[in-house]
Amino acid sequence: MMSDSSDKLLTRAIRYISIRDRSEKEIVDYLSKKIDGRWKNKFRKEDEEGRKDTIGEVVEKLKEMGLVDDTEFVRKWVGYRHRSGKGPVRIAMELYKKGIDKTTAKKFLMEIDDNGWAEKATELLTKRMKQWKGLDYWKQKEKAIRFLTYRGFPLVTVRSAIDQVLKER
């Protein structure tokens, strides 16, 4: 049986998850902020263990309900960010910030083979090159490098995409 404050936190967490899938770390951070702000008097700073226990209890309940699963979160996040044109370096950095360990992130990033990343980089660059028609070769190349590295593609993939797209011109 959960306490009244745990029930309120659980409701908040469910609402937070309903917007989009979240990692366990994101939920813990969110609930910590809620406790620090809204229930400041209920959980005193000295009661750090009580706060952690309450948050842990809520997270475990969410896991039992099937609402929190970091492995499933990573699978969905990698797919979504790949489709939206982000590269593996950027996606890995985002996952790290969301509390996902490197091995789990790498496992799902490797599911999209190097060819998949190269195709995505080439597709993005082909679309973007239309905006740079009037520029000379070196200026286009400079902009292309900056564009793809910002999106998180490794330099090998960037070079390959640039060579392919600029040869077509």
The 8 nearest C-alpha neighbors of each residue, nearest first, counted from 0:
[[1, 2, 6, 3, 5, 56, 60, 57],
 [0, 2, 5, 6, 3, 56, 4, 57],
 [1, 3, 5, 4, 6, 0, 53, 7],
 [4, 2, 6, 5, 7, 1, 8, 0],
 [3, 5, 7, 6, 2, 8, 53, 1],
 [6, 4, 8, 2, 7, 3, 1, 9],
 [7, 5, 9, 3, 4, 8, 10, 2],
 [6, 8, 4, 10, 5, 9, 11, 3],
 [9, 7, 11, 5, 10, 6, 12, 4],
 [10, 8, 6, 12, 11, 7, 57, 5],
 [9, 11, 7, 13, 8, 12, 6, 14],
 [12, 10, 8, 14, 9, 13, 15, 7],
 [11, 13, 15, 9, 14, 10, 8, 16],
 [14, 12, 16, 10, 15, 11, 17, 9],
 [13, 15, 17, 11, 12, 16, 10, 18],
 [16, 14, 12, 13, 17, 18, 11, 19],
 [17, 15, 13, 18, 19, 14, 20, 21],
 [16, 18, 14, 15, 19, 13, 20, 12],
 [17, 19, 16, 15, 14, 20, 21, 13],
 [20, 18, 16, 17, 21, 15, 14, 72],
 [19, 21, 16, 72, 22, 18, 17, 67],
 [22, 20, 16, 25, 19, 23, 26, 72],
 [21, 23, 25, 24, 69, 97, 72, 26],
 [22, 24, 26, 25, 27, 67, 69, 21],
 [25, 23, 27, 98, 26, 22, 28, 97],
 [26, 24, 28, 22, 23, 27, 21, 29],
 [25, 27, 29, 23, 24, 28, 30, 22],
 [26, 28, 24, 30, 29, 25, 31, 23],
 [29, 27, 31, 25, 26, 30, 24, 32],
 [30, 28, 26, 32, 31, 27, 25, 33],
 [29, 31, 33, 27, 32, 28, 26, 34],
 [32, 30, 28, 34, 33, 29, 27, 35],
 [33, 31, 35, 29, 30, 34, 36, 28],
 [34, 32, 30, 36, 31, 35, 37, 29],
 [33, 35, 38, 31, 32, 36, 37, 39],
 [36, 34, 39, 32, 33, 31, 38, 37],
 [37, 35, 33, 34, 39, 38, 32, 31],
 [36, 38, 33, 34, 39, 35, 40, 32],
 [39, 37, 34, 41, 40, 36, 35, 42],
 [38, 40, 35, 42, 41, 36, 37, 34],
 [41, 39, 38, 42, 43, 37, 35, 34],
 [40, 42, 38, 39, 43, 34, 4, 37],
 [43, 41, 40, 39, 46, 38, 44, 50],
 [42, 44, 46, 45, 40, 41, 39, 47],
 [43, 45, 46, 47, 42, 39, 35, 50],
 [46, 44, 43, 47, 42, 48, 49, 50],
 [45, 47, 43, 49, 44, 48, 42, 50],
 [48, 46, 50, 49, 45, 44, 51, 43],
 [49, 47, 51, 50, 46, 52, 45, 53],
 [48, 50, 52, 46, 47, 51, 53, 42],
 [51, 49, 53, 47, 48, 52, 54, 46],
 [52, 50, 48, 54, 53, 49, 55, 47],
 [51, 53, 55, 49, 50, 54, 56, 48],
 [54, 52, 56, 50, 55, 51, 5, 49],
 [53, 55, 57, 51, 56, 52, 50, 58],
 [56, 54, 52, 58, 53, 57, 51, 59],
 [55, 57, 53, 59, 54, 58, 52, 60],
 [58, 56, 60, 54, 55, 59, 9, 61],
 [57, 59, 61, 55, 60, 56, 54, 62],
 [60, 58, 62, 56, 61, 57, 55, 63],
 [59, 61, 63, 57, 62, 58, 64, 56],
 [62, 60, 64, 58, 66, 59, 63, 67],
 [61, 63, 67, 65, 59, 64, 60, 66],
 [64, 62, 60, 65, 61, 59, 66, 67],
 [63, 65, 61, 62, 66, 60, 67, 59],
 [66, 64, 62, 63, 67, 61, 68, 60],
 [65, 67, 61, 64, 62, 68, 16, 63],
 [68, 66, 62, 65, 61, 69, 23, 22],
 [67, 69, 71, 70, 72, 66, 62, 65],
 [68, 70, 72, 22, 71, 73, 67, 23],
 [71, 69, 73, 72, 68, 74, 103, 99],
 [70, 72, 74, 73, 68, 69, 75, 67],
 [71, 73, 69, 75, 70, 74, 76, 68],
 [74, 72, 76, 70, 71, 75, 77, 69],
 [75, 73, 71, 77, 72, 76, 107, 70],
 [74, 76, 78, 72, 73, 77, 79, 71],
 [77, 75, 73, 79, 78, 74, 72, 80],
 [78, 76, 80, 74, 79, 75, 81, 73],
 [79, 77, 81, 75, 76, 80, 82, 74],
 [78, 80, 76, 82, 81, 77, 75, 83],
 [79, 81, 83, 77, 82, 85, 78, 76],
 [82, 80, 78, 84, 85, 83, 79, 77],
 [81, 83, 79, 80, 84, 78, 85, 119],
 [82, 84, 80, 81, 85, 79, 78, 86],
 [85, 83, 81, 82, 80, 86, 119, 123],
 [84, 86, 150, 81, 80, 151, 83, 89],
 [85, 87, 151, 152, 89, 88, 150, 90],
 [86, 88, 90, 89, 91, 151, 152, 108],
 [89, 87, 151, 91, 90, 86, 152, 92],
 [88, 90, 151, 92, 91, 87, 86, 93],
 [89, 91, 87, 93, 92, 88, 94, 86],
 [92, 90, 94, 88, 93, 89, 87, 95],
 [91, 93, 95, 89, 90, 94, 88, 96],
 [94, 92, 90, 96, 91, 95, 89, 97],
 [93, 95, 97, 91, 96, 99, 92, 90],
 [94, 96, 92, 99, 98, 97, 93, 91],
 [97, 95, 93, 94, 98, 92, 99, 91],
 [98, 96, 94, 95, 99, 25, 24, 22],
 [97, 99, 95, 24, 96, 100, 94, 22],
 [98, 100, 95, 94, 97, 101, 104, 103],
 [99, 101, 102, 103, 95, 104, 98, 94],
 [102, 100, 104, 103, 105, 99, 95, 91],
 [101, 103, 105, 104, 100, 106, 99, 107],
 [104, 102, 106, 105, 101, 100, 107, 99],
 [103, 105, 101, 106, 102, 107, 108, 91],
 [104, 106, 108, 102, 103, 107, 101, 109],
 [107, 105, 103, 109, 104, 108, 102, 110],
 [106, 108, 110, 109, 105, 104, 74, 103],
 [107, 109, 105, 110, 106, 111, 104, 87],
 [110, 108, 111, 107, 106, 112, 105, 113],
 [111, 109, 107, 108, 112, 106, 105, 113],
 [112, 110, 109, 115, 108, 113, 116, 107],
 [111, 113, 115, 114, 109, 110, 116, 108],
 [114, 112, 116, 115, 117, 111, 109, 156],
 [113, 115, 117, 112, 116, 118, 111, 119],
 [116, 114, 118, 112, 113, 117, 111, 119],
 [115, 117, 119, 113, 114, 118, 120, 112],
 [118, 116, 114, 120, 119, 115, 156, 121],
 [119, 117, 121, 115, 116, 120, 114, 122],
 [118, 120, 122, 116, 117, 121, 123, 115],
 [121, 119, 117, 123, 122, 118, 124, 160],
 [122, 120, 160, 124, 118, 119, 123, 125],
 [121, 123, 119, 125, 120, 124, 118, 126],
 [124, 122, 120, 126, 121, 125, 119, 127],
 [123, 125, 127, 121, 126, 122, 128, 120],
 [124, 126, 122, 128, 123, 127, 121, 164],
 [127, 125, 123, 124, 128, 129, 122, 130],
 [126, 128, 124, 129, 125, 130, 123, 131],
 [129, 127, 131, 130, 125, 126, 124, 132],
 [130, 128, 127, 131, 132, 126, 125, 124],
 [131, 129, 128, 127, 132, 126, 133, 134],
 [130, 132, 128, 129, 134, 133, 139, 127],
 [133, 131, 129, 134, 130, 128, 135, 139],
 [132, 134, 131, 135, 130, 139, 129, 136],
 [135, 133, 132, 131, 138, 139, 136, 137],
 [134, 136, 138, 137, 139, 133, 132, 131],
 [135, 137, 139, 138, 140, 134, 165, 141],
 [138, 136, 140, 139, 135, 141, 134, 142],
 [137, 139, 141, 140, 135, 136, 134, 142],
 [140, 138, 142, 136, 137, 141, 143, 134],
 [139, 141, 137, 143, 138, 142, 136, 144],
 [142, 140, 138, 144, 143, 139, 137, 145],
 [141, 143, 145, 139, 140, 144, 146, 138],
 [142, 144, 140, 146, 141, 145, 139, 147],
 [145, 143, 141, 146, 147, 142, 148, 140],
 [144, 146, 142, 148, 143, 147, 149, 141],
 [147, 145, 143, 149, 144, 148, 142, 150],
 [148, 146, 150, 149, 144, 145, 152, 143],
 [147, 149, 151, 152, 150, 145, 146, 144],
 [150, 148, 151, 147, 146, 145, 152, 89],
 [149, 151, 147, 85, 148, 86, 152, 146],
 [152, 150, 86, 89, 88, 148, 149, 85],
 [151, 153, 86, 148, 147, 88, 150, 87],
 [154, 152, 156, 155, 157, 151, 88, 148],
 [153, 155, 157, 156, 158, 152, 148, 144],
 [156, 154, 158, 157, 153, 159, 152, 160],
 [155, 157, 159, 154, 153, 158, 117, 160],
 [158, 156, 154, 160, 155, 159, 161, 147],
 [159, 157, 161, 155, 156, 160, 162, 154],
 [158, 160, 156, 162, 157, 161, 163, 155],
 [161, 159, 121, 163, 157, 162, 158, 164],
 [160, 162, 158, 164, 163, 159, 165, 157],
 [163, 161, 159, 165, 160, 164, 166, 158],
 [162, 164, 160, 166, 161, 165, 159, 167],
 [163, 165, 161, 167, 166, 162, 160, 125],
 [164, 166, 168, 167, 162, 163, 161, 136],
 [167, 165, 163, 168, 164, 162, 161, 160],
 [166, 168, 165, 164, 163, 162, 125, 161],
 [167, 165, 166, 164, 163, 128, 132, 136]]
